[in-house]
Amino acid sequence: MTYTSEVVLFQKSGTGRVEEVVTPGQKGWVAYAGSYWSAKFYQADFAGTIAPGEQVTVLGRQGNTLLVMPRGYAGVEPHRQKEQLGRRSAIQQIRLCFG
């Protein structure tokens, strides 16, 4: 049986430092906010590798695993903006229904 946790995106992304290599399909380890976390790529189709010592953008988590992308990766922000727009639209719809 496979257990999949809900993806939780942080309202503000942060910066972490890779301690153990992060590769597609395999978790690594990242130092973030004073602790060590397992980490995997936020975008599953990303084909790169992030080596120890490199910085990453921490976008959220899935269970106890951080969701990361390389620092400065251009594909991250448009995706986050789209998700934020979707959330704003839902909030606006609720306001329209309940005044």
Backbone hydrogen bonds, N-H to C=O, Kabsch-Sander energy under -0.5 kcal/mol:
donor,donor_aa,acceptor,acceptor_aa,energy
4,T,2,T,-0.5
8,V,61,R,-3.1
9,L,7,V,-0.5
10,F,59,L,-2.5
14,G,58,V,-2.0
16,G,56,V,-2.3
17,R,31,A,-2.1
18,V,54,E,-2.9
19,E,29,W,-3.1
20,E,29,W,-2.0
22,V,50,I,-2.1
23,T,21,V,-0.5
23,T,26,Q,-1.4
26,Q,23,T,-2.0
28,G,39,A,-2.5
29,W,20,E,-1.5
30,V,37,W,-2.8
31,A,17,R,-3.1
32,Y,30,V,-0.6
32,Y,35,S,-3.0
35,S,32,Y,-1.7
37,W,30,V,-2.9
38,S,64,N,-0.7
39,A,28,G,-2.3
40,K,66,L,-2.4
42,Y,68,V,-2.4
44,A,42,Y,-0.8
46,F,43,Q,-2.1
50,I,22,V,-2.4
51,A,49,T,-0.5
53,G,18,V,-3.2
54,E,51,A,-1.8
56,V,16,G,-2.4
57,T,69,M,-3.0
58,V,14,G,-2.7
58,V,56,V,-0.6
59,L,57,T,-0.7
59,L,67,L,-2.8
60,G,67,L,-1.1
61,R,8,V,-2.6
62,Q,65,T,-2.9
63,G,6,E,-0.8
65,T,62,Q,-1.5
66,L,38,S,-2.9
66,L,64,N,-0.5
67,L,60,G,-2.7
68,V,40,K,-2.7
68,V,66,L,-0.6
69,M,57,T,-1.6
71,R,55,Q,-1.5
73,Y,70,P,-2.0
76,V,73,Y,-1.3
79,H,75,G,-0.7
80,R,76,V,-2.2
81,Q,77,E,-2.9
82,K,78,P,-1.9
83,E,79,H,-2.0
84,Q,80,R,-2.7
85,L,81,Q,-2.5
86,G,82,K,-2.0
87,R,83,E,-1.9
88,R,84,Q,-2.6
89,S,85,L,-2.5
90,A,86,G,-1.7
91,I,87,R,-2.3
92,Q,88,R,-2.8
93,Q,89,S,-2.2
94,I,90,A,-2.0
95,R,91,I,-2.4
96,L,92,Q,-2.0
97,C,93,Q,-1.9
98,F,94,I,-2.5
99,G,95,R,-1.5
